[in-house]
Amino acid sequence: MGYYTSYGIDVFVKDKDNKIHSVNEDTSKRLIGYLRLINECAKHAFNDNGEYIDALKWYDHEEHLKLFSSGYPEYVFLLKGAGEEPGDMWQKYFYNGRVQYIPVKLVFDEFDMRKLR
């Protein structure tokens, strides 16, 4: 059976102040296209634009992206995931073989009497 997750990916470049900025479309397509060429799961998860294609079981995505990002130390890769369970959404930033995991935070606004209709 397994657990299916939907994936998308974006590519950024880091500046000297450690801020990230989107790369041009050609660079993004080239890098994502190469990742899809060398990784069977990435090939089925998203297209060359990084947009979702199909949900799949890609349990070792973190290992794959850490390795891939280590080959492109000037770029930051943002992998976005949405699992089968409600609220299972996350983002992972990969940079030079390292990863930062950011789970979704669901936050409700405070009660406000003025908003009652």
Secondary structure, DSSP 8 states (H G I E B T S, - for coil): ----EEEEEEEEEE-TTS-EEE--HHHHHHHHHHHHHH-HHHHHHB-TTS-B---B--TTHHHHHHHHHHT-TTEEEEEEEEESSTT-EEEEEEETTEEEEEE---------GGG--
